[in-house]
Each structure stands twice: as C-alpha cells, then as structure tokens.
Amino acid sequence: MLVYSYLFFELLALITAVFQFSNSRQTIYKYFIPYLTFIVIYEIGSLLNWFSIDHKNLWIANITMTLSFLFYSWFLLKLIKTSYFKNWIKRVIVLSSFCSLVNMAWIQGFWKLNTITILLQFGIIISITCFYFYELMNYSEKVLFIIKLPDFWLNTGLLFFCLSEFLFFSAFAYMAYKNNYAYHLLFFVISNVANAILYSCLTVSFLCFNKTRRLLH
C-alpha cells in the first residue's frame, strides 16, 4: 500500500482546497479544485485500469502530463509580474505545446510514454518557478512573511517535484520509453517522494488563506 501513498497526499490537497474555498474563491487558487479532482480521478482510474487499452495506459499519462503542464504554466504565468518574463514564458508555452503534439503524433507516438515532452515540460516549469523566486527576492516593495504566502509554497512544491522528476527522467528516459520493469520500481519510490512534497506544499498553500485573511483584518 505504501506504493500508492501519493494518492493520500493528492486527496489531502483536494479536501483542503474544498474546505478553504470560501477563503480562496476570490483568487485563482479556486481553479485547483477542478484540477485536483481530475488528477484524483486519473490516479484512481489508473489503479483500477479504467484507461487500459491493450494492457497499456501510457496514452492517458501523456495526455494528463500535458494538461498538468498547461495548468501549472498558466497558473504560474499569473504570478509573474515582469512583462518581459511574461511575454517570453507565453511564447515558450505555445512552442512547447506545439512540440508536444508533434512528438505525440509523429516521433515517440501516442501509445508510448513521451519522455522528450516530459523533460521539456518539467524544464519549463522549473524555469518559471526560478523566475518567481527571482522576482520575490528582488522586486518586492514591502516586507513579506514568505512562509505565509500561498504562492511561495506552490512554487516551492513545484520546484522540488519538477526538479526531482526531471533528473529522474533524464537518467532513465530510455527505460521509461521502453516500459522497462526496473524503471517502474525506481519510479514508484521517487514519484511517491516527489508527489508527497508537491501535494504537501499545495495543502499548506491552501491553509495559508486563513492566515492571509487574519492579516488583512
């Protein structure tokens, strides 16, 4: 059961987002509720083989990874303030989305894990989170308690998650593409830790809205 512990953290983040909706409904964090609902359904469906076609479900993993990339990149784009950064990020997102479709259609294919796309998308998310931290350190006009900032926890979770996954897929991309059994054993361990960090940070970011409201009053 420890192999599937990531589902606990995803459910915890979803439940927290729902309970905090009254505090976050005026922010873009409200969109995490439908997104996390989709992720939980995908994870449960994968465990129960809802998406299995010819004993393979990598096609839905490709789609989910792309949708997750689009969601997080759009979300992070909203947090970036510098126009120069925002313009370049928009172009990179559009270009990477086009490259992902090309890869899925003609290079690695729809039915195999698109490791090239995964590495590209993780690399972009890592870059955007670095832009966020750069702005946070250099352009803040007031004293901030960063541990009370939802954006800080979101970007921290994403940075650790994407960096660990990027390094993992960089090392084992060929094994992942070939659906090697040894790769799955490694993936379960590293993915569980990475997901625990990401969704724990997301949970904390939702809880920060209570503190933010108290500070504003």
N, C-alpha and C positions, 0 to 999 in steps of 0.2 A: 504493500500500500504506500510506502514511502516514495516509490517511484512516481506516484501521481499526486504528491503533496502540493505541487504547483497549483492544482485545482482549488485547494483550500485558500491560498492567498488570492487567487482571482475572485473567488466567491466573497471573500472578506472585503476586497476592494469594492466590488459591486454593491454589497449590502451597505457598506459605509457611504458610498455615493448616493444611494437611495435615501438613507436616513438624513443625510446632510443636504438634500435637495432644496429644502426651504432656505438654507443659508447660501447656497451656491447658484440658485436659479437665475440670478441677475448676471452671472458670469458664463464664460464659455465652458466652464467645468461641468455644466449641466449635460453637455453632449457626451460625457463619459458614461452616462447611464445606458443609452442605446449601444454604444460601442462595447462596453464591458459585457452587456447582455449577449451581444453577438459572439464575443470571444468565449464566454462560458458555454454557450450552445455549441460552438465549434469544437471546444475541448471535449465536452460530454459526447457529442456526436462521433468524434474521432475514436474515443474509447469504446463506444458501442458499435463501431463500424457502420454508422449511418451513411457515410460518404464513400465507402469502399466500392470500387469498380475493378473487377478482375483482381481482387485481393490487394488493391493499391488505393491509397487515398492521398498521394502526393499532389494530385491536381488541386485539391481543396486547400492544401497547405500553401501552394503557390498563390492562389487567389487571396487567402487570408493574410499572408505576409505582405502582399501588395496593398490590400485595403488598410492594413495596420500602418504601413509606411505613409500612405496618403493621409490618414487621420492624424498621425503624430506630426508629420511635417507641416500640415495645415495648422494644427494646434500651436506648434512651436513658432510658426511664422507670425501668429497673432501676438506672441510675447516679445518678438524682436522689435526694437524701436527705431534703429538706424535705417534710413531709407535705402542707403547703398547696399547694406546687407540684405534687406528685404527683397530688393529687386533681383539680386544675384540668386538668392535662395529660390525665388519663384521660377527663374529660368532653369535652375538645376533640377527642381522638382518635375517640371514639364519634360525636360530632356530625359531624365532617368525613367519617368513613366513610359515614355516612348521606347526607350531601350529595353525596358522590362517586357513590353508587349512583343517587340521583335525577338527577344530571347525566347519567350514562351512559344511564339509561333514558328520560328524557323531554326533556332540554334539548339538550345537544350531541350526544348519541347514542352508540351503541356502536361505530359504524364510523368515526367521525371522532376526531381527537385531542382529548382532553378537557382543553383548556388551562386552563379555570377550575379544575378539580380539581388540575391540576399546580401552579398558582400557590398554591392553598390549602395543599396538602401541603408544598411547599417552605417556605412561610411558617411553618408549624407546626414543622417540623424546625429551621429557623433559630432560632426562639424557644426551643425545648428546649435546643439547644446553648448558647445565651446563658445560660439558667438554670444549666446545668452549670458554665460558666466563672465565673458569679457565685458559686456555691457554692464552687468551687475557690479563689477569691480571698478569700472571707470566712469560711468555716466550717471550714477545715482546722485540725485540732488538733495537727498536727505538721509539721515541715519536710519539704517534698516536692521531689524532683527531677523536675519535670514532664516533662522530655524522656524519662524512663524509665517514664512512666505510659502504659499502653495506651489508657486512657480519654481522655487528653489528645490523642493522635494521632488517635483515631477521631473525636472531636468537632471537631478542627481540620480534618480532611479533609472532614467533612460540612458544616461551616460554609462553607468556600470553595466546595465543589461546589454546595450548595443556593443560596448567595447569587449565584453567577455564573449558574446556571440560572434562578433567579427573576428576576434583572434582564433576562436574555435573553428569557424568555417574556413578561415584562411589556412589552417593547418590540415583540416580533414575534408575539404570541399570535394575532392575526388571520391573519397569513400562515401560521402553523403550522396553524391550524384549516382554512384553505382549501387546504392542501397545496401552497403556492406553491414553485416550483422554487428561487427565490432564497433562500428561507428555509432549504432543505436545505443549500445551500453555506455559509451562515453557521453553521448548526447543527453541521456536521461539524467546523469549526475550533474553535468554543467548547466543544462537547461533548468533543472529544478532550483539550483542556487541562484541563477540569474533571474528567474521569474520571481523567486521569493524576495529578492532585493527590489525589483521593479514594482511589484504589487504592494509590498510593504510601504515603500515610499509613496505610492499613489494613495494608499489608505491614510497615511499621515497627512498628505496634502489636502485630502478632503476634510480631515479633522481640523486643519488649520483655520477653516472658515469660522468656527466657533470663536477662536482667539481673535481673528480679524474683526469680527463683529463687536466683541468686547472692547477692542482697542479704539474703534471708531466712535463708541459712545463714551 
